[in-house]
């Protein structure tokens, strides 16, 4: 009986050792050395900012997201990407479907009621995109008698209706790609939305040399990193620290140039360090 008891104790100890080792299921060990994965929301349909090409996301928002994730201790392979369309962003953060959102996400007081923000990491502004040989349109004040395109339900379309509706023939499509086709085809005179989005389209090989940004932004949009208000996984302070490192290292400017190219005289894109808001 004594030998049997000793044998059972040894077997139990061996089982405990094996269970402590864990299995190769990606869950990591309990010593904190493996942070697991992080889920990040991006746009899938905005060239230069966030676009899915096959299974690989590309764009400036994606580059910033990857840099921040690595500064937080995650590898690029640890990132789980989720499409975050504009209408769903707050809900995705509130339900913890995503840990962070990098998706041309403007910081507003209304959104702050539901989610938290780090950043901003880019200051954009509503602008106009025209054909390269168009010298008539120099800003929103020169749109009288012109046909202008934007997207249904968008903030840029609403701003045109509210502030520049007199004399402007506004055409609204479902997507900016439709507006681009109409611009190239000569059916409209200009396309309007955030200059960062316009720059992404202008930098595409199919449009290079054919279009240009007017470069006279008439609004300010501060793109922030969306976080759940009660986020135990990532803090606003840690994200801002990572963004500061990206600004100071030159990687921010490198990512901006690589994804959005050279797209006009807008001076705000020559400032490599947007001023970060204090974390609430």
Buried (B, 14 or more C-beta within 10 A) or exposed (E): EEEEEEEEEEEEEEEEEEEEEEEEEEEEEEEEEBBEBBBBBBBBEBBBBBBBEEEEBBBBBBBBBBBBBBBBEBEEEBBEBBBBEBEBBBEBBEEEBBBBBBBBBBBEEEBEEBBBBBBBBBBBBBBBBBBEEBEEBBBBEBBEEBBBBBBEEBBBBEBBEEEBEEEBBBBBBEEBEBBBBBBBEEEBBBBBBBBBBBBBBBBBEEBEEBBBBBBBBBBEBBBBBBBBEEBEBBBBEBBBBBBBBBBEEEBBBEBBEBBBBEBBEBEEBEEBEBEBBEBE
